[in-house]
Amino acid sequence: MTSSHSTMLKRPHCDDADCGSCAIRPLTEMADISDEGLAIIIGSRTRQVFQPGQMLFRTGEVCHGLFIITAGTVSLRKSDGAGHSVLVRLLHSGQSLGYRSLFAGEVYSSDAEAVDEVRCCFIEAEGVDRMLEVSPATAKRFLERIATDLRRAEETYMQGACLPVRARLARLLYDMRVHYGTADDEGMIRIELPLQRKDMASMLGTRPETLARTIRALSDDGVARFSGRRVEIEDLDTLLDEFDADSQS
């Protein structure tokens, strides 16, 4: 492995009242929005703040618009008929939330909860409809987002069916370093996990006791050291090899 993967990505957050100069807009489906579409968004937007544990919406509630996360992390959970909750995804600044229910005219099919302090722009449904009519570039980006989500869902299914838990955990850590990791001058990466281990197990499609054994194995092999919610990784390429080797075998 010759390439370096030690660069940490940090998403910007938005504290600007002017959508035209918003720091996170280039990360969203609104990146190429027309001036007319932007004016509609500004007129339809409200700013909302959610504290950790507060719900943005719940399963079965009517969708009245689109959330765009400008700071913080939101968890999406699905529950079965017995009330068992499964964490299916984490969303971060620059990502849209609720668009599938909005476009399909359906109620929400999951619970959205603030993991930490979350700041959002909420755009009313009527404003979203009008914006898409006058900004075809934005409509195209939402279509691309839907296609990307479908591809990721297929990849997640294939990983669950084909990859061992060890490779899935390594991939999850590799992805989480972007939002929750820091690196020192020696290249040591430290990740502060936002999840309890039972939630990590549900995301990986495995049982908590299987996850515990896998964590011990990664620690024993020097791939990643776990202490509570802190993970230390000395060599990111070694972690990358864990799932690259499985995907190429």
Disulfide bonds with the S-S distance in Angstrom:
none
